[in-house]
Structure formats: structure tokens, C-alpha cells
Amino acid sequence: MSKDDAWARVAGKGLYPVEYARWLLTPWRGLILPPSRIVKRLGLKPDDRVLEIGCGPGYFSPAAALACGHLTLFDCQDGMLDIAQERLKARGLSNFARAPGDAKALPFTDSSFDAAFMVTVLGEVGDADAALREAARVLKPGGRLSVTEQMGDPDFISREELKMRAAKTTLAFERNFGPRFFYTANFLQR
Ligand SMILES: C[S@@+](CC[C@H](N)C(=O)[O-])C[C@H]1O[C@@H](n2cnc3c(N)ncnc32)[C@H](O)[C@@H]1O
């Protein structure tokens, strides 16, 4: 992809380009979305098996891996998975696996995970309903899906739209965190 094409993708709707992955790792993000806060909202237990959908370069991944038993990094771009994996290894973490694929058709069996999360991913997937359905499918009954969205992202999905879409799946709304312009909404698989 040319630099101009990549830039158009950062500024516009659609897949976030791996060429600009490092921007997602800027410490400035910590002012609004510190990894510790996002992971706390997931309410993880030490033995939990966790799926990070659209992990990107792994800004949130080390904090999640530290708080759970096993983390699966999932993204449709191998370049993103490479960077996320390096970040975990650099911190001496080994309780993780990586898996490439499409969030609309997750390559995991039903009820595989205790928790799943996605941060600024859902609107990028192309079919948010399918992504929510798939996330629900791979969660164990009682498992938690945590979706974080940030206004300003060209693919932002409002809290109201998210709840409306989730209501069409087997996910039950649990609770909200944060203001409407950078919120997390948690759901429980029935
Ligand atoms: C804006 S980035 C956010 C990355 C990370 N969650 C963060 O907040 O730093 C969105 C990520 O979702 C991934 N993604 C987009 N559509 C996807 C899909 N259909 N299946 C899997 N990953 C997808 C992209 O490759 C990208 O890494």
C-alpha cells in the first residue's frame, strides 16, 4: 500500500493500516484509555481464557495477559499480530497464542473463552452484527464481552447502536463505563 493510501485509511473508514500501527502505541492514549482501565473493566480472573479481537499492535495486550490465565491475540493483519506478539515477549509473557482471521467468522469452537474484548474495532469489521454474534458464540455461558469505542475514530459506533445490535444476539447488556464519547459497554453471554 502506498503511503498516501495508508494515510487515507487512517483518516477514513475501514481497516486500520499496519503501516501506522505504531501510532496506536503512543503513550498519549493512556490519558483517555489506559490499558489498566480497560482491563479492569473486563473483570478478569487469574485462570480466565481471554480473546482480544482486533488486537492491533497490542497496546492493551500486556495488561490483559498479566491479568488472566491465557490470552489469544486475534487480528486479520499478520503485521499487527507480529508487533503485538513482540510486545508480550519483550515483557517476558508467554501465556498467549496468536491467531489470524476475520472477526465475522472466528476460527474457534463454541464456548472457548471466559471473556473477550475489542477496543475501537467493531465498526471496522464491516458487519458489526456478525462480529457480535461470533463473539457471543465463542464465549462460555456467563462469559463477558467488553466493547470499547472512542469518538473521533472514523468507524465509531455509538453506545445506543451497539446495544441495539447486541440485543439481536444472545448477549445480555451488563453495564456501561465512561462517557458516551469514549465508553466501554459490557455484555454477558446467556
Ligand atoms: C483501530 S485498530 C485497533 C487496535 C487495538 N484494538 C487498539 O485499540 O490499539 C483496529 C484493529 O482491528 C483489526 N480488524 C479490523 N477488522 C477486522 C476483522 N474483520 N477481523 C479481525 N481483525 C480486524 C485491524 O486489523 C486493526 O488491527
The ligand as an SDF file (V2000), in Angstrom:
LIG
                    3D

 27 29  0  0  0  0  0  0  0  0999 V2000
   -8.0760    0.7420   15.0560 C   0  0  0  0  0  0  0  0  0  0  0  0
   -7.2350   -0.7780   15.2200 S   0  0  0  0  0  0  0  0  0  0  0  0
   -7.3490   -1.0010   16.9920 C   0  0  0  0  0  0  0  0  0  0  0  0
   -6.3370   -1.9750   17.5310 C   0  0  0  0  0  0  0  0  0  0  0  0
   -6.3660   -2.1850   19.0390 C   0  0  0  0  0  0  0  0  0  0  0  0
   -7.6060   -2.7470   19.4800 N   0  0  0  0  0  0  0  0  0  0  0  0
   -6.1240   -0.8750   19.7320 C   0  0  0  0  0  0  0  0  0  0  0  0
   -7.0860   -0.2330   20.2010 O   0  0  0  0  0  0  0  0  0  0  0  0
   -4.9610   -0.4570   19.7760 O   0  0  0  0  0  0  0  0  0  0  0  0
   -8.4000   -1.9950   14.6350 C   0  0  0  0  0  0  0  0  0  0  0  0
   -7.7990   -3.3790   14.5050 C   0  0  0  0  0  0  0  0  0  0  0  0
   -8.8570   -4.2780   14.1730 O   0  0  0  0  0  0  0  0  0  0  0  0
   -8.4000   -5.1530   13.1610 C   0  0  0  0  0  0  0  0  0  0  0  0
   -9.5610   -5.6000   12.3760 N   0  0  0  0  0  0  0  0  0  0  0  0
  -10.3670   -4.8490   11.6070 C   0  0  0  0  0  0  0  0  0  0  0  0
  -11.2990   -5.6050   11.0080 N   0  0  0  0  0  0  0  0  0  0  0  0
  -11.0700   -6.8790   11.4130 C   0  0  0  0  0  0  0  0  0  0  0  0
  -11.6960   -8.1200   11.1310 C   0  0  0  0  0  0  0  0  0  0  0  0
  -12.7530   -8.2100   10.3110 N   0  0  0  0  0  0  0  0  0  0  0  0
  -11.2080   -9.2370   11.7060 N   0  0  0  0  0  0  0  0  0  0  0  0
  -10.1310   -9.1570   12.5410 C   0  0  0  0  0  0  0  0  0  0  0  0
   -9.4940   -8.0100   12.8430 N   0  0  0  0  0  0  0  0  0  0  0  0
   -9.9580   -6.8810   12.2900 C   0  0  0  0  0  0  0  0  0  0  0  0
   -7.4210   -4.3270   12.3440 C   0  0  0  0  0  0  0  0  0  0  0  0
   -6.5220   -5.1240   11.6350 O   0  0  0  0  0  0  0  0  0  0  0  0
   -6.7520   -3.4850   13.4250 C   0  0  0  0  0  0  0  0  0  0  0  0
   -5.6120   -4.1080   13.9280 O   0  0  0  0  0  0  0  0  0  0  0  0
  1  2  1  0
  2  3  1  0
  2 10  1  0
  3  4  1  0
  4  5  1  0
  5  6  1  0
  5  7  1  0
  7  8  2  0
  7  9  1  0
 10 11  1  0
 11 12  1  0
 11 26  1  0
 12 13  1  0
 13 14  1  0
 13 24  1  0
 14 15  1  0
 14 23  1  0
 15 16  2  0
 16 17  1  0
 17 18  1  0
 17 23  2  0
 18 19  1  0
 18 20  2  0
 20 21  1  0
 21 22  2  0
 22 23  1  0
 24 25  1  0
 24 26  1  0
 26 27  1  0
M  CHG  2   2   1   9  -1
M  END
$$$$
